[in-house]
Amino acid sequence: MRILVIGGSVFLGRAIVEEALRRGHEVTTFNRGRSGADLPGVEAVRGDREVAEDLARLTEGREWDAVVDVCGFVPRVVGASVRALNGKAATYAFVSSISACSTWPAEAGSDEGSPRFECAPDAGPEDGDYGTLKAGCERAVERGFDGNVLIVEPGLILGPRENVGRLPWWLTRVARGGRVLAPGDPGTRMQVIDARDIAAFTLAQAEAGVSDRFFTGGVLGNVTYGDLLAECRAVTGSDAEFVWVKDHFLLDREVAPWTELPLWAPEGPDFAGVWLASSAKAHAAGLRCRPVAETVRDTWAWLREIPEAERSFGRHGIDPEKEAKILTEWS
Ligand SMILES: NC(=O)c1ccc[n+]([C@@H]2O[C@H](COP(=O)([O-])OP(=O)(O)OC[C@H]3O[C@@H](n4cnc5c(N)ncnc54)[C@H](OP(=O)(O)O)[C@@H]3O)[C@@H](O)[C@H]2O)c1
């Protein structure tokens, strides 16, 4: 197949390009050339999806079997790509997010039948937060594209080249060793997925010409918090000693859930369903998830090539002094 990936040079998009090449497809990537290098073997078209002339240059004289749009965050911008590509491809696959669903993360059991946020398909960047705008982007594709429309809504994604900084921060912290502040309950069952597994699923659906919408999260409870950190200790060969500190103790000290201690979702109504969404439909349709231990191992293999000072964790990770102070108070 001829496949266009809008994005494709960083994390999930890059995994999709890698997998598409592995499956023998011809791949075009479209990005600005700022965030990373394109993989060898692709036709790289430089351009900004927000610039009409760049979209016109992309589509001039080219057609694809499938478009995979990995970097759509604003409905109006996605709508412009959809209009430019309508009639130029059989399938438009849009990478959305479970955050488009308005019952997640508060309610358990969210799935494709759960409500999505209200958001118009021509909304602008100021018209909502990340999840609301993703719902608008989905509508922009559903209403504007005449061919197959494939929407994938991933849950929490990990894996090599993760650009959010969650597992990279934990691996780096655990590798440093010593007493490590670990949040909540080590038995908390999570639900994470490797970017490479979403890539394989998305491409398989596009190859089959499927028009549908899928939650693409990991297997329910595929790792506990304790096992995830133990894997981090095993692959880094560290002497880390995990000190599990109760949710309320951390909240009282204004530790921010989800970011300051990545992946930490304290018990309570806000996060009651965070690890309990259902991707049963995608699993039944062929989504296969590798063991989380493999994800941790491969992420460390990638990360250790990057000097610690050059690693980027975005807004993730707790300040070492704050961590030490909490550990002292807890003891
Ligand atoms: N991480 C998670 O846990 C999670 C969960 C659910 C859903 N998601 C979704 O998964 C996707 C992850 O994306 P990724 O960062 O891994 O994708 P990626 O395709 O690997 O990287 C982002 C790409 O977008 C390109 N780009 C950004 N702005 C652009 C523009 N204006 N015009 C053209 N290209 C542009 C970047 O290149 P240049 O900057 O060089 O242009 C880069 O190639 C996102 O849609 C996210 O919402 C993530």
PDBQT file of the ligand as one rigid body, heavy atoms in Angstrom, charges set to zero:
ROOT
HETATM    1  N1  LIG A 401       1.255   9.461  24.773  1.00  0.00    +0.000 N 
HETATM    2  C1  LIG A 401       0.086   8.967  25.113  1.00  0.00    +0.000 C 
HETATM    3  O1  LIG A 401      -0.036   8.313  26.159  1.00  0.00    +0.000 OA
HETATM    4  C2  LIG A 401      -1.113   9.169  24.206  1.00  0.00    +0.000 A 
HETATM    5  C3  LIG A 401      -2.339   8.664  24.614  1.00  0.00    +0.000 A 
HETATM    6  C4  LIG A 401      -3.437   8.798  23.758  1.00  0.00    +0.000 A 
HETATM    7  C5  LIG A 401      -3.286   9.401  22.532  1.00  0.00    +0.000 A 
HETATM    8  N2  LIG A 401      -2.084   9.910  22.160  1.00  0.00    +0.000 N 
HETATM    9  C6  LIG A 401      -1.972  10.530  20.834  1.00  0.00    +0.000 C 
HETATM   10  O2  LIG A 401      -0.974   9.848  20.106  1.00  0.00    +0.000 OA
HETATM   11  C7  LIG A 401      -0.339  10.757  19.220  1.00  0.00    +0.000 C 
HETATM   12  C8  LIG A 401       1.138  10.709  19.540  1.00  0.00    +0.000 C 
HETATM   13  O3  LIG A 401       1.842  11.422  18.628  1.00  0.00    +0.000 OA
HETATM   14  P1  LIG A 401       3.437  11.331  18.490  1.00  0.00    +0.000 P 
HETATM   15  O4  LIG A 401       4.016  12.608  19.045  1.00  0.00    +0.000 OA
HETATM   16  O5  LIG A 401       3.907  10.073  19.029  1.00  0.00    +0.000 OA
HETATM   17  O6  LIG A 401       3.503  11.352  16.895  1.00  0.00    +0.000 OA
HETATM   18  P2  LIG A 401       4.701  11.456  15.869  1.00  0.00    +0.000 P 
HETATM   19  O7  LIG A 401       4.064  11.461  14.525  1.00  0.00    +0.000 OA
HETATM   20  O8  LIG A 401       5.746  10.453  16.136  1.00  0.00    +0.000 OA
HETATM   21  O9  LIG A 401       5.304  12.906  16.194  1.00  0.00    +0.000 OA
HETATM   22  C9  LIG A 401       4.585  14.104  16.004  1.00  0.00    +0.000 C 
HETATM   23  C10 LIG A 401       4.814  14.539  14.545  1.00  0.00    +0.000 C 
HETATM   24  O10 LIG A 401       3.979  15.609  14.196  1.00  0.00    +0.000 OA
HETATM   25  C11 LIG A 401       4.731  16.516  13.384  1.00  0.00    +0.000 C 
HETATM   26  N3  LIG A 401       4.082  17.815  13.411  1.00  0.00    +0.000 N 
HETATM   27  C12 LIG A 401       3.785  18.561  14.507  1.00  0.00    +0.000 A 
HETATM   28  N4  LIG A 401       3.180  19.710  14.118  1.00  0.00    +0.000 NA
HETATM   29  C13 LIG A 401       3.090  19.665  12.761  1.00  0.00    +0.000 A 
HETATM   30  C14 LIG A 401       2.564  20.543  11.785  1.00  0.00    +0.000 A 
HETATM   31  N5  LIG A 401       2.020  21.731  12.132  1.00  0.00    +0.000 N 
HETATM   32  N6  LIG A 401       2.624  20.196  10.481  1.00  0.00    +0.000 NA
HETATM   33  C15 LIG A 401       3.180  19.021  10.110  1.00  0.00    +0.000 A 
HETATM   34  N7  LIG A 401       3.695  18.119  11.002  1.00  0.00    +0.000 NA
HETATM   35  C16 LIG A 401       3.651  18.455  12.309  1.00  0.00    +0.000 A 
HETATM   36  C17 LIG A 401       6.090  16.473  14.031  1.00  0.00    +0.000 C 
HETATM   37  O11 LIG A 401       7.121  16.903  13.188  1.00  0.00    +0.000 OA
HETATM   38  P3  LIG A 401       7.592  18.450  13.118  1.00  0.00    +0.000 P 
HETATM   39  O12 LIG A 401       7.485  19.035  14.492  1.00  0.00    +0.000 OA
HETATM   40  O13 LIG A 401       8.992  18.313  12.630  1.00  0.00    +0.000 OA
HETATM   41  O14 LIG A 401       6.676  19.104  12.153  1.00  0.00    +0.000 OA
HETATM   42  C18 LIG A 401       6.236  14.970  14.290  1.00  0.00    +0.000 C 
HETATM   43  O15 LIG A 401       6.662  14.308  13.119  1.00  0.00    +0.000 OA
HETATM   44  C19 LIG A 401      -0.976  12.111  19.429  1.00  0.00    +0.000 C 
HETATM   45  O16 LIG A 401      -2.012  12.330  18.504  1.00  0.00    +0.000 OA
HETATM   46  C20 LIG A 401      -1.557  11.983  20.840  1.00  0.00    +0.000 C 
HETATM   47  O17 LIG A 401      -2.650  12.843  21.058  1.00  0.00    +0.000 OA
HETATM   48  C21 LIG A 401      -0.995   9.798  22.961  1.00  0.00    +0.000 A 
ENDROOT
TORSDOF 0
